[in-house]
Amino acid sequence: MASPSTPNTLNTKSNFNEPGKRYFRAYSPGDDFYEALIDTHRDLSDEQSALLNARLILLLANHIGDLDVLREAMRIAREDV
């Protein structure tokens, strides 16, 4: 696979950050994302949570925009399912 900066390539390495914030440990930004994701789902029914996930996927896919990258992400996500 080409480097993450190469166009049309999915970056599968940890890439979480918050501009201007310094982290003591490399995994901390990912932990912050996970906490925010869990908080977003708090107090939702299973149906509401599934709808939230679908909307979030579509919003982020639109933000990415590159169909080759999105197809690669779907292929990788489906592996071993």
Secondary structure, DSSP 8 states (H G I E B T S, - for coil): ---TTSTT----S-----TT---SSTTHHHHHHHHHHHHHHTT--HHHHHHHHHHHHHHHHHHH--HHHHHHHHHHHHTT-
